[in-house]
Amino acid sequence: MIENYKGWDITLNWDNKYYLKSDTSKSNLFNLKKKWMGVHCNGEKIYGSSLKEIRHIIDYPTLHAK
């Protein structure tokens, strides 16, 4: 866990070292939108490309509703 923000545990979803070692084939590319993951105490998960984006999703959930 990198941070606990308003009841959400925020972590890096993948290791940068592994990402740099991967080849460029489509099957091994990582989705940069899912680099960071937030998990709420009720089990809900959110994904984002940066820590700042995860905090924004937590602060303004109606702007990011699917």
Contacts in CASP RR format, 6 or more apart in sequence:
PFRMAT RR
TARGET T0000
AUTHOR 0000-0000-0000
METHOD contacts of the structure
MODEL  1
MIENYKGWDITLNWDNKYYLKSDTSKSNLFNLKKKWMGVHCNGEKIYGSS
LKEIRHIIDYPTLHAK
1 9 0 8 1.000
1 10 0 8 1.000
1 11 0 8 1.000
2 10 0 8 1.000
2 11 0 8 1.000
2 12 0 8 1.000
2 51 0 8 1.000
3 9 0 8 1.000
3 10 0 8 1.000
3 51 0 8 1.000
4 10 0 8 1.000
5 54 0 8 1.000
5 55 0 8 1.000
5 58 0 8 1.000
6 58 0 8 1.000
6 59 0 8 1.000
7 40 0 8 1.000
7 41 0 8 1.000
8 38 0 8 1.000
8 39 0 8 1.000
8 40 0 8 1.000
8 46 0 8 1.000
8 54 0 8 1.000
8 58 0 8 1.000
9 38 0 8 1.000
9 39 0 8 1.000
10 36 0 8 1.000
10 37 0 8 1.000
10 38 0 8 1.000
10 51 0 8 1.000
10 54 0 8 1.000
10 55 0 8 1.000
11 36 0 8 1.000
11 37 0 8 1.000
11 38 0 8 1.000
11 39 0 8 1.000
12 35 0 8 1.000
12 36 0 8 1.000
12 37 0 8 1.000
13 34 0 8 1.000
13 35 0 8 1.000
13 36 0 8 1.000
13 37 0 8 1.000
13 47 0 8 1.000
14 30 0 8 1.000
14 35 0 8 1.000
19 30 0 8 1.000
22 28 0 8 1.000
22 29 0 8 1.000
22 30 0 8 1.000
32 49 0 8 1.000
33 47 0 8 1.000
33 48 0 8 1.000
33 49 0 8 1.000
34 47 0 8 1.000
34 48 0 8 1.000
34 49 0 8 1.000
35 47 0 8 1.000
35 48 0 8 1.000
35 49 0 8 1.000
35 50 0 8 1.000
36 47 0 8 1.000
36 48 0 8 1.000
36 49 0 8 1.000
36 50 0 8 1.000
36 51 0 8 1.000
36 53 0 8 1.000
36 54 0 8 1.000
37 45 0 8 1.000
37 46 0 8 1.000
37 47 0 8 1.000
37 48 0 8 1.000
37 54 0 8 1.000
38 45 0 8 1.000
38 46 0 8 1.000
38 47 0 8 1.000
38 54 0 8 1.000
39 45 0 8 1.000
40 46 0 8 1.000
46 54 0 8 1.000
46 57 0 8 1.000
46 58 0 8 1.000
46 64 0 8 1.000
47 54 0 8 1.000
48 54 0 8 1.000
48 57 0 8 1.000
56 63 0 8 1.000
56 64 0 8 1.000
57 64 0 8 1.000
END
